[in-house]
Amino acid sequence: MKVNDIMAALEAKHPGENEYLQAVREVLESVEEVYNQHPEFEAAKIVERLVEPDRVFTFRVTWVDDKGQVQTNLGYRVQYNAALGAYKGGLRFHPAVNVSMLKFLGFEQIFKNSLTNLPLGGGKGGADFDPTGKSDAEVMRFCQAFMYELWRNIGPDQDSPAGDVGVGGREIGYMYGMYKKLAREHSTGALTGKAYGWGGSLIRPEATGFGAMYYVDRMVRQKGETMNGKTIALSGFGNVAWGAATKATELGAKVVALSGPDGVCELPNGIDKEMIDYMLVMRDSRRNKVQDMADKFPGKAIFTPGKKAWSVKCDIACPSAFQNEMNEEDAKMLIANKVQYVAEISNMGCQPAAIAAIQNAGIPFAPGKAVNAGGVSTSGLEISQNAGHINWTAAEVDQKLHKIMNDIYDMCVEYGKQADGSINYVKGANIAGFMRVAKAMLAQGIV
Ligand code: 2IT
């Protein structure tokens, strides 16, 4: 395979699908050398098959808002690759959602899910619905209308969606209620991120952030250091940033920044329990304003409008909100401020030029598909509990999550170790994730 030839063909076929093309290029560049040592991959056209989703559903979602107005959104489910298991991946509700975004997320999900070593295929879905400012009743009606279209295409052995940006436990509950009604069965493995008590797993809400900090802890130890006393900047203040802030604080690190679409909150003394709890209140309000933290905790949180988390000096920077949220200029500012580690928690949180700047400065950089894999791992554990009619304790789930993250870290080191002894976590994650999928596709024939 020649990456440039494959990309030229894809660009011609999918013009303007920039996020999808960006995600594909990164993976192909990482695996090119290893792939070309396997003529059997080339003969089976593994890459040509892998870059296209198995299928993409697009559907109209019509609902009535609180004023009685009829609203129409577009819903999607991208079923990307099922070589390792039933399709698995989140649903994103955000006004910018389109096919390219969901294809990029679904493509990333294939390799992330592979890294977990669980039987999970890759998929993603969502809608261009904006939850900002919506009432509970509006969200419920939207979720029900969305599921009315999607329900036939999901199920524990077919496709199991979960949450993502704009979709949390409340939305999963509304969608599951409609799924159950239409399918006429209590098939809990059809959705993950359910609440505890009716099929949800303890630690699932925390899992992405906890898993990310387990991974970052290993990156820091790799350099002979510990998390104790390290300052950390997180972007966003949603579920992922909440879990990361909780675990980072527990590990002795100091969270010095959170951000939102409105600006950044600097936290000179770090974040305490009351502030961490307040992140959930802010999220549930659907106001989408980080300034609320500064209004609630004057002196402890200092709000600056229009600035990003990367403007705050820190040892560890973790994008935890949205793709491409760190650009080259942001990366250079972090480097000038002596950042020591950058770990994406959001999927593809950094632009390619930002990653290049960080890596060229000799700073360890880890990609989202490895760092944030704790979320989907715990979804996999949720499905196992559903299938076996068991409930693990929080400690049991946390221990399994920690082990999965340690194993992922070890694989990234194994496949990412460079001649000079440094670790290219991007290559490591992409090659490790890719090999498992490619071998499964090969074994399953031309389908
Ligand atoms: O990006 C992700 O891995 C998720 N949004 C979670 C997917 C899942 O199925 O738990």
Boltz pocket constraint, residues with backbone or C-beta under 6 A from the ligand:
constraints:
  - pocket:
      binder: B
      contacts: [[A, 88], [A, 89], [A, 90], [A, 91], [A, 112], [A, 160], [A, 161], [A, 162], [A, 163], [A, 164], [A, 165], [A, 192], [A, 347], [A, 372], [A, 373], [A, 375], [A, 376], [A, 377], [A, 379]]
      max_distance: 6.0
